Amino acid sequence: MDIRHCSYQIWRILHRLQGFESKYALKVCMLTALLAIPAWLEKSRSWWNLEESWWAVVMAWVMVHPRIGGNMQDLLMRALCVTLGAVWAGVAYAARNGNPYVMAVFALIYMLPMLYRFTQSSHPRSGIAGCLSFSVISLALVTADEHQSAARMAATRGLAFLVGTVSAVMINWILWPFVSRHELRKALSSMLFFQSVLYRGVLSKYVYYEEQKQPTKQDIERSEMLEGRLREGFVRIRQLLIMTRHELRLRSPFDPLPYSALADACENFFEHLIAVRQAALNYDPGYVRDNDAAAEKLLSYRRDAVACILSNLYILAGALKSDRKRYLPSAAVARKRLLDRMAEIEAEELAAQKMHVTSTGLHVSLASNGKWAQVYGFAFNESLTGCVAQLEELERYTKLIVGEQGFDDEFRDDDSDTSDEEEDERIPHHK
């Protein structure tokens, strides 16, 4: 028991070290330790303290990001803002030999666009870099001794800010870099998995629930909360799609169209699930739910229809991360069998009812009461059928992304024309 407990604790620690928090902590520690090496050496300690070069460590800590490192455009923009802040601070001090009113005017001219970039733009780190550079260097010039050169102080401290800014971006490029296209695949895989969870929850709570276990108000609120979070997930996926345009790729240009089409198909599947949930609240197939014999006849068909969609979603979600088997069950065939069997049972039930109906008034009542039931039933069935249609689109676009495994792949030679990436990323097709 002690060995199992120790092994579990070791696994827990190692699993914790794989998280982005541990990776971020390691990057920050390594970055600050490397930049602070001159402070530990006797030969360089004097100029380190004199020139206040420790601002490089502070700036690197401020600019390093837990996840996103930034691209070449971000690096150039941050370096430009830091350099501009140092130059502007030196010019502001030299204009009237450190007159506070003149420096206030210079600060107003410079800080307004930087603060706007920090608070309103999609790249705030360049704005905060420029603000820190100007503020620190201008205050250092004002409080410095008269014998110190203002140009030298602005240059050395500006260089320290520049080194800290550039090193923060570089270490994010080297250690566990953020690659948008990789994160996009992970996000789509997670979204497909959550679609399966949502599909399973909708069917279990709103469609195939047990007797006296109708969906409550709390169930509806939880479903709406989950749907809202998934909608936010689609927004983040499209943001990742935009970020892939600015990334360099040595092999070939990245094609975002299949990923965009897969995200659209996934969102359409999500919209059909919402329609299923809303229609199920008003649609009650009493001829099935209140009839144990009919429910037993449809049990295997329902099971196959649900299992096909769930297994397809699980396989597609996993195919974006790892290799999977060759075949996919056909959800369309399972759905067609279920609809055909439901039509047969409904026809049998209607025929049995007609044998016991004798009054005309009962016919009118049934027609008036069944009008909206037929509307909701049509919307319910069409939404589930739409889920199957969108599932086929998900399969199609996933195949475009990761490739399709053929029947003779295991007999091919190693000198095949397919690339290593395509061989490692296969997706099954229909049997």
Residue pairs with C-beta under 8 A, 6 or more apart in sequence:
16 22
20 66
20 67
21 66
23 175
23 176
24 64
24 66
24 67
26 175
27 64
27 171
27 172
27 175
27 176
28 61
28 64
30 171
30 175
31 60
31 61
31 64
31 167
31 168
31 171
32 57
32 60
32 61
34 167
35 56
35 57
35 60
35 163
35 164
35 167
36 54
36 57
38 44
38 45
38 47
38 48
38 53
39 45
39 48
39 49
39 54
47 53
48 54
51 153
51 156
51 157
51 160
52 140
52 156
52 157
52 160
53 156
53 160
54 160
55 136
55 157
55 160
55 161
55 164
56 160
56 161
56 163
56 164
56 167
57 164
58 164
59 82
59 129
59 132
59 160
59 161
59 163
59 164
59 165
59 168
60 163
60 164
60 165
60 167
60 168
61 164
61 168
62 128
62 129
62 132
62 164
62 168
63 78
63 125
63 129
63 164
63 165
63 168
63 169
64 168
64 171
64 172
65 125
65 168
65 172
67 178
68 172
68 178
69 169
69 171
69 172
69 173
69 177
69 178
70 78
70 125
70 169
70 172
71 246
71 247
71 248
72 246
72 248
73 246
74 123
74 125
74 126
74 169
75 166
75 169
77 123
77 126
78 125
78 126
78 129
78 165
78 166
78 169
79 162
79 165
79 166
80 126
81 114
81 117
81 126
81 127
81 129
81 130
81 133
82 129
82 130
82 133
82 158
82 161
82 162
82 165
83 133
83 158
83 162
84 110
84 130
84 133
85 110
85 114
85 129
85 130
85 131
85 132
85 133
85 134
85 137
85 158
85 161
86 133
86 134
86 137
86 154
86 155
86 157
86 158
86 161
86 162
87 154
87 158
88 106
88 110
88 134
89 133
89 134
89 137
89 138
89 141
89 154
90 137
90 141
90 150
90 151
90 153
90 154
90 155
90 158
91 106
92 102
92 103
92 106
92 107
92 110
92 138
93 103
93 138
93 141
93 142
93 150
93 154
94 150
94 151
95 102
95 103
95 106
96 102
96 103
98 141
98 142
100 142
103 138
103 142
107 134
107 138
110 130
110 134
111 131
111 134
114 127
114 130
114 131
114 134
115 127
115 131
116 127
117 123
117 124
117 126
117 127
117 130
118 124
118 127
118 128
118 131
119 127
121 127
129 161
129 165
132 161
133 158
133 161
136 157
136 161
137 153
137 154
137 157
137 158
137 161
140 153
140 157
141 150
141 153
141 154
144 150
144 153
172 178
179 247
180 240
180 243
180 244
180 247
181 244
181 247
181 249
181 254
183 240
184 237
184 240
184 241
184 244
184 259
185 259
185 320
185 321
185 401
186 320
186 321
187 233
187 236
187 237
187 240
188 237
188 259
188 262
188 263
188 266
188 320
189 317
189 318
189 320
189 321
190 233
190 317
191 230
191 233
191 234
191 237
191 263
191 266
192 266
192 313
192 316
192 317
192 320
192 394
193 313
193 314
193 317
194 230
194 233
195 230
195 266
195 269
195 270
195 273
195 313
196 309
196 310
196 313
196 314
196 317
198 226
198 227
198 230
198 270
198 273
199 273
199 309
199 310
199 313
199 387
200 306
200 310
201 223
201 226
202 223
202 273
202 276
202 277
202 280
203 306
205 215
205 219
205 223
206 215
206 276
206 277
206 280
206 281
207 276
207 280
208 302
209 215
211 289
215 281
220 281
223 277
227 270
227 274
230 270
231 270
234 263
234 266
234 267
234 270
237 263
238 260
238 263
241 256
241 259
241 260
241 263
244 254
244 256
244 259
245 256
247 254
251 421
258 397
258 400
258 401
259 401
261 393
261 397
261 400
262 394
262 397
262 398
262 401
265 390
265 393
265 394
265 396
265 397
266 390
266 394
268 386
268 390
268 393
269 387
269 390
269 391
269 394
272 383
272 384
272 386
272 387
272 390
273 383
273 387
275 379
275 383
275 386
276 380
276 383
276 384
276 387
279 376
279 379
279 380
279 383
280 380
282 372
282 376
283 373
283 376
283 377
283 379
283 380
284 373
285 377
287 294
287 345
287 346
287 349
288 294
288 295
288 298
288 342
288 345
289 295
291 349
294 345
294 349
297 341
297 345
298 338
298 341
298 342
298 345
301 334
301 337
301 338
301 341
301 342
302 338
304 334
304 337
304 338
305 331
305 334
305 335
305 337
305 338
307 329
307 334
308 329
308 330
308 331
308 333
308 334
308 335
309 331
309 387
309 388
309 391
311 328
311 329
312 328
312 329
312 331
312 391
312 394
312 395
313 391
313 394
315 324
315 325
315 328
315 428
316 394
316 395
316 398
316 427
318 324
319 398
319 402
319 425
319 426
319 427
319 428
320 398
320 401
320 402
323 424
323 425
323 426
324 426
324 427
324 428
325 428
326 405
326 407
326 428
326 429
326 431
327 428
327 429
327 430
327 431
328 395
328 428
328 429
328 430
328 431
329 431
330 430
330 431
331 388
331 391
331 392
332 388
332 389
332 392
335 384
335 385
335 388
339 381
339 385
357 363
395 427
395 429
395 430
398 427
399 427
399 429
401 425
401 427
402 425
402 426
402 427
403 418
403 422
403 425
403 426
403 427
404 426
404 427
404 428
404 429
405 426
405 427
405 428
405 429
409 426
416 423
